[in-house]
């Protein structure tokens, strides 16, 4: 597969990095010489200096025989024009654009084949808000990912140093009749696709696959308290904060939003009825005490200043808030932020990477989600009639080491698989896989998992 990426910022760079590791044919375009230099030094991809709005440069990149164009710059206008030109130069190419401006997003007809010709529009803020709302549904989680239209959930959570689960062998859950599967464990920088003999350790990030309707039961078994949310504090009234506040407007949650810009506060107050708008600075300890931060179930810190976001989250934690969700844009900061005790992090750039990657697929791949350290993925795929894994018990399938099936979905039935489970054609599969195992999965599934 040949993929052209316009924009060598964090989003474009991370996508190109993942593709190059899978030996895909990648061309990266950017007008910043320093970014192009970094690409050529660090990645095994072709890098071209110039603008994605140049028809000649797109031709030089091989647009006429490319399969996908991903426009992922920080400029909506550049992304839209790049896709429009690609549409004119190659009518068969798949076009994916990153778009942030709500004014553009409101004009959906502009993206159609008759005008800009964009196949998929990614709005990082909306994706990030969806992630925050999912996290609020499971307050003890560090990550919540929906599969099969939300009927299956992948929940990641941190094992606290005093957790009674420490030392528990995974086979114990099966012996208790638990309807869940632990599909992956992130241990430091290592990703483990576990077997029944593996043992849970302190500070592991454990990813569990469960049915939506059995979430509460599974969380009790995992010693995670899932009390309903009553009070939420949002810090940051920008685009993301406004979208989140609007989403909470019609819920039963008592929500407040803190914003230091007076004009933004006035604008928010005009649009919101139930959510209380507070003019102030989230770093103000006295203000946080005045609004009784210790009684809040969640504080969502999503200003545009990630250093300030980290500071506010640490301050609020010290003042007694139960949970924080912290916006961190710089992807390289995320491991360090986790190391100082902030484990629930959202990132508009990571949201964009994840959303874009699922479109760089062919065959029967429905979605793909990189896990926390991004050395592993959760893949949703459809089993084909021609696959070697259908119509035989899973215990007899030579599934590659480093991959595991977390769930089967057959019509309305959701199955947490066991050794005697049998996959049938057209079953939806939730698969956990280490990055290096994907080529073996391709052969087994006989569906080209064109891995990014």
C-alpha positions in Angstrom: 0.0 0.0 0.0 1.3 3.5 -0.9 0.4 6.2 1.5 1.0 10.0 1.2 1.0 12.0 4.5 0.8 15.8 4.4 2.1 17.3 7.6 5.2 16.1 9.6 4.0 17.3 12.9 3.4 14.9 15.8 0.3 13.4 14.2 1.8 12.9 10.8 5.2 11.8 12.2 3.6 9.2 14.5 1.5 7.7 11.7 4.5 7.6 9.3 6.6 5.9 12.0 4.1 3.2 12.5 3.7 2.6 8.8 7.5 2.6 8.2 7.9 -0.1 10.9 5.6 -2.3 8.8 7.6 -1.6 5.6 4.7 0.3 4.0 5.5 2.7 1.1 5.2 6.1 2.8 5.8 9.6 1.5 5.8 12.4 4.0 5.3 16.1 2.9 6.1 19.2 5.0 7.2 22.7 4.2 9.3 23.0 7.4 13.0 22.0 6.6 13.6 21.1 10.3 10.7 18.6 10.3 11.8 17.0 7.0 15.4 16.7 8.4 14.0 14.9 11.5 12.0 12.6 9.3 14.9 11.6 7.1 17.1 11.0 10.2 14.6 9.0 12.2 12.3 7.2 9.8 12.7 5.0 6.8 10.3 6.9 4.6 10.5 9.3 1.7 10.3 12.9 2.8 9.6 15.9 0.4 10.0 19.5 1.3 7.1 21.7 0.2 3.4 22.2 0.5 0.7 19.6 0.2 -1.3 22.2 -1.7 1.2 22.0 -4.6 -0.2 19.8 -7.5 3.3 19.2 -8.8 4.7 18.2 -5.4 1.8 15.7 -5.0 2.6 14.3 -8.5 6.3 14.0 -7.4 5.1 12.1 -4.3 3.3 9.6 -6.6 -0.3 10.7 -6.0 -1.5 9.1 -9.2 -0.8 5.6 -8.0 -1.2 6.1 -4.2 -3.8 4.3 -2.2 -4.4 6.8 0.6 -3.7 10.5 1.2 -3.7 11.6 4.9 -3.8 15.4 5.4 -2.8 15.9 9.0 -1.3 19.4 9.2 -2.3 21.9 11.9 -4.0 24.0 9.1 -7.6 23.0 8.2 -7.3 24.9 4.9 -4.1 23.1 3.9 -5.7 19.7 4.7 -8.9 20.5 2.7 -7.1 21.8 -0.3 -4.7 18.8 -0.3 -7.6 16.4 -0.3 -9.4 18.4 -3.1 -6.3 18.2 -5.3 -5.8 14.5 -4.6 -9.5 14.0 -5.6 -8.7 15.7 -8.9 -5.4 13.9 -9.5 -6.5 10.4 -8.5 -10.2 9.6 -8.3 -9.6 6.2 -6.6 -7.5 7.4 -3.7 -8.9 7.4 -0.2 -8.7 10.8 1.3 -8.5 11.4 5.1 -8.5 15.0 6.5 -7.9 16.3 10.0 -10.3 19.2 10.6 -10.6 21.3 13.8 -12.7 24.3 12.8 -16.4 23.8 13.8 -17.4 26.2 11.0 -16.1 23.7 8.4 -17.5 20.7 10.3 -21.0 22.2 10.2 -20.9 22.3 6.4 -20.9 18.5 5.9 -22.0 18.7 2.2 -18.6 20.5 1.4 -16.8 17.2 2.1 -18.8 15.2 -0.4 -17.5 13.7 -3.6 -19.1 16.5 -5.7 -16.9 19.1 -4.0 -13.9 18.5 -1.8 -14.0 14.7 -2.2 -13.0 13.7 1.3 -13.8 10.2 2.4 -13.1 10.6 6.2 -13.0 13.7 8.3 -11.3 13.5 11.7 -12.0 16.0 14.4 -9.6 15.4 17.3 -11.6 17.5 19.8 -14.8 15.5 19.2 -12.9 12.2 19.4 -11.2 13.4 22.6 -14.6 14.4 24.2 -16.0 11.0 23.4 -13.0 9.4 25.2 -13.6 11.6 28.2 -17.3 10.7 28.4 -16.4 7.0 28.1 -13.9 7.4 31.0 -16.7 9.0 33.1 -18.8 6.0 32.6 -16.2 3.9 34.3 -14.6 6.2 36.9 -11.9 3.7 37.9 -10.5 3.3 34.4 -7.5 4.9 32.7 -8.9 4.0 29.3 -12.2 2.9 27.9 -12.6 1.8 24.3 -15.8 0.8 22.6 -16.1 -2.0 20.0 -19.0 -3.4 18.0 -21.1 -0.2 18.4 -20.4 0.0 22.1 -21.6 -3.5 22.9 -18.1 -4.7 23.9 -15.9 -2.5 26.1 -12.1 -2.6 26.5 -11.2 -1.1 29.9 -7.7 -0.3 31.0 -7.0 0.3 34.7 -4.0 0.8 36.9 -3.2 -1.8 39.6 -2.7 0.3 42.8 0.2 -0.6 45.1 -2.2 -1.7 47.8 -4.6 -3.6 45.4 -5.7 -7.0 46.6 -5.3 -8.2 43.0 -1.5 -8.1 43.3 -0.2 -11.6 43.0 -3.4 -13.0 41.4 -2.9 -15.5 38.7 -5.1 -14.8 35.7 -6.5 -18.3 35.5 -8.2 -17.5 38.9 -10.7 -15.3 37.1 -11.7 -18.2 34.9 -12.1 -20.5 37.9 -14.5 -17.9 39.4 -16.6 -18.0 36.3 -15.8 -14.4 35.4 -17.2 -13.3 32.1 -14.2 -11.3 31.1 -10.8 -11.7 29.5 -7.6 -9.9 30.3 -6.2 -9.2 26.8 -3.1 -7.2 27.5 -0.9 -5.9 30.4 1.3 -2.9 30.1 4.2 -3.2 32.6 6.4 -0.2 32.4 7.5 0.1 28.8 6.7 -3.6 28.1 3.5 -5.0 26.7 2.5 -8.5 27.7 -0.2 -10.6 25.9 -0.9 -12.8 28.9 -1.7 -16.4 29.4 -3.5 -18.1 32.4 -0.2 -18.5 34.3 0.7 -14.8 34.3 0.4 -12.9 37.6 -0.8 -9.4 38.2 1.8 -7.0 39.6 1.6 -3.6 41.3 1.3 -0.6 38.8 0.4 -2.9 35.9 -2.0 -1.3 33.4 -4.5 -4.2 32.8 -6.8 -4.2 29.7 -10.0 -6.2 30.2 -12.6 -7.1 27.6 -16.2 -7.3 28.9 -19.8 -7.0 27.7 -21.3 -3.6 28.2 -24.2 -4.9 30.3 -21.8 -6.8 32.6 -19.5 -3.9 33.3 -20.5 -3.4 36.9 -20.2 -7.1 37.8 -16.8 -7.3 36.2 -15.5 -4.2 38.0 -16.6 -5.5 41.3 -14.7 -8.7 40.7 -11.7 -6.5 39.8 -12.1 -4.5 43.0 -12.9 -1.3 41.1 -15.4 1.0 42.6 -17.8 2.3 39.9 -20.0 4.8 41.8 -22.3 7.1 39.7 -20.9 10.5 39.0 -22.5 13.5 40.8 -20.0 16.4 40.5 -17.6 17.2 37.6 -15.3 20.2 37.4 -14.0 21.2 33.9 -10.9 23.5 33.7 -10.6 25.2 30.3 -13.4 26.7 28.3 -11.9 26.4 24.8 -13.4 24.3 22.0 -13.0 21.0 23.8 -14.2 22.3 27.1 -17.3 23.8 25.4 -18.1 20.6 23.6 -17.7 18.6 26.9 -19.8 21.1 28.9 -22.6 20.9 26.2 -22.5 17.1 26.4 -23.0 17.3 30.2 -25.7 19.9 29.9 -28.4 17.2 29.5 -27.1 14.8 32.1 -27.8 14.5 35.8 -24.3 15.5 36.6 -23.7 18.7 38.5 -21.0 20.3 36.4 -19.0 23.5 36.6 -16.5 25.0 34.1 -13.6 27.3 35.1 -12.2 29.6 32.5 -9.8 32.6 33.0 -10.8 34.5 29.9 -13.7 36.8 30.7 -15.1 37.0 27.1 -15.0 33.2 26.8 -16.9 32.9 30.1 -19.6 35.3 28.8 -20.0 33.3 25.6 -20.2 30.0 27.5 -22.8 31.4 30.0 -25.0 32.4 27.0 -24.9 28.9 25.6 -25.1 26.8 28.9 -28.1 26.6 31.2 -27.3 23.9 33.8 -23.5 24.0 33.7 -22.2 26.7 36.0 -19.5 29.0 34.4 -16.8 30.3 36.8 -14.4 33.1 35.8 -11.1 32.2 37.4 -7.7 30.4 37.1 -7.5 26.6 37.7 -4.1 27.1 39.4 -5.7 29.2 42.1 -5.7 27.0 45.2 -8.2 29.2 47.0 -10.6 29.0 44.1 -10.4 25.2 44.1 -11.1 25.1 47.8 -14.0 27.6 47.5 -15.8 25.3 45.0 -15.1 22.3 47.3 -12.9 20.4 44.9 -12.6 17.6 47.5 -16.2 16.7 46.8 -15.8 16.4 43.1 -15.9 13.0 41.5 -13.9 14.1 38.4 -11.8 17.1 37.4 -11.2 17.3 33.7 -8.3 19.6 32.9 -8.2 20.6 29.2 -6.7 24.0 28.8 -4.4 24.6 25.9 -1.3 24.7 28.2 -0.3 21.2 29.0 2.3 22.1 31.7 -0.5 24.0 33.5 -2.8 21.1 33.0 -0.4 18.8 34.8 0.1 21.3 37.6 -3.6 21.8 38.1 -4.2 18.0 38.2 -1.5 17.5 40.8 -2.9 20.4 42.9 -6.4 19.1 42.7 -5.3 15.6 43.6 -3.5 17.1 46.7 -6.7 18.9 47.6 -8.7 15.7 47.6 -10.4 15.4 44.2 -11.3 11.7 43.5 -10.1 11.5 39.9 -8.5 13.7 37.2 -8.4 13.5 33.4 -5.6 15.6 32.0 -5.1 16.9 28.5 -1.5 16.4 27.3 -0.9 17.3 23.6 2.8 16.3 23.4 2.8 12.6 22.9 6.4 12.2 24.2 5.2 13.7 27.6 2.6 11.0 28.3 5.0 8.3 29.8 6.6 11.0 32.1 3.2 12.3 33.1 2.1 8.8 34.1 5.3 8.4 36.1 4.4 11.3 38.4 1.0 9.9 39.2 -1.3 11.2 36.5 -2.6 8.0 34.9 -5.7 9.2 33.1 -4.5 11.3 30.1 -6.3 12.4 26.9 -4.5 13.9 23.9 -6.0 15.5 20.8 -3.0 14.4 18.8 -3.2 10.8 20.0 -7.0 10.9 19.3 -6.2 12.1 15.8 -3.6 9.3 15.3 -6.0 6.6 16.5 -8.9 7.9 14.4 -6.8 8.2 11.2 -5.0 4.8 11.6 -8.3 2.9 11.5 -8.8 4.2 7.9 -5.4 3.0 6.7 -6.8 -0.5 6.4 -8.1 -2.8 3.8 -10.0 -6.0 3.9 -12.4 -6.7 6.8 -10.8 -4.5 9.4 -13.4 -2.5 11.2 -11.2 -0.6 13.6 -7.8 -0.5 15.3 -6.8 1.1 18.6 -3.1 1.5 19.7 -2.9 0.7 23.4 -1.2 3.0 26.0 2.5 2.6 25.0 1.5 1.8 21.4 3.6 -1.4 21.1 0.3 -3.3 20.8 -3.1 -2.9 19.3 -6.7 -3.9 19.8 -8.1 -4.8 16.4 -11.7 -5.4 15.4 -12.0 -7.6 12.4 -14.5 -9.9 10.6 -13.7 -13.6 10.2 -13.8 -14.7 6.6 -15.1 -18.0 5.3 -11.6 -18.7 3.9 -9.8 -18.2 7.2 -8.0 -21.1 8.9 -9.5 -20.1 12.2 -13.2 -20.7 11.4 -15.1 -23.9 12.2 -12.5 -25.3 14.6 -12.0 -25.0 18.4 -9.7 -22.2 19.4 -7.5 -24.7 21.3 -6.6 -26.3 18.0 -5.9 -23.0 16.2 -2.2 -22.2 15.9 -2.6 -18.6 17.0 0.7 -16.7 17.0 2.3 -16.1 20.4 1.8 -12.4 21.2 -1.8 -12.3 20.0 -5.1 -13.3 21.7 -8.8 -13.1 20.8 -10.5 -11.1 23.5 -14.1 -11.5 22.3 -16.3 -12.9 19.5 -19.5 -11.2 18.4 -22.1 -13.3 16.5 -25.2 -11.4 15.7 -26.6 -10.3 19.0 -24.5 -12.8 21.0 -21.2 -11.7 22.6 -18.8 -14.5 23.6 -15.8 -14.2 25.8 -13.8 -17.1 24.2 -12.5 -20.2 25.8 -10.5 -23.1 24.4 -13.6 -24.9 23.1 -15.1 -21.8 21.4 -15.5 -22.0 17.7 -15.2 -19.0 15.3 -17.7 -18.9 12.5 -17.6 -16.9 9.3 -18.7 -13.3 9.7 -18.0 -13.3 13.4 -16.6 -10.0 14.7 -13.3 -10.6 16.4 -11.6 -8.4 19.0 -7.9 -9.3 18.8 -5.0 -8.1 20.9 -1.7 -8.2 19.1 1.9 -7.1 19.6 3.1 -5.0 16.7 5.6 -7.6 15.5 3.0 -10.4 15.4 0.7 -8.8 12.8 2.3 -10.4 9.7 1.5 -13.9 11.2 -2.0 -12.8 11.9 -2.4 -11.8 8.2 -1.6 -15.3 7.1 -3.9 -16.9 9.7 -6.9 -14.7 9.0 -6.3 -14.7 5.3 -7.5 -11.1 5.3 -4.8 -8.7 4.4 -4.4 -6.8 7.7 -2.5 -4.1 5.9 -1.0 -3.1 9.2 -1.3 0.7 9.0 
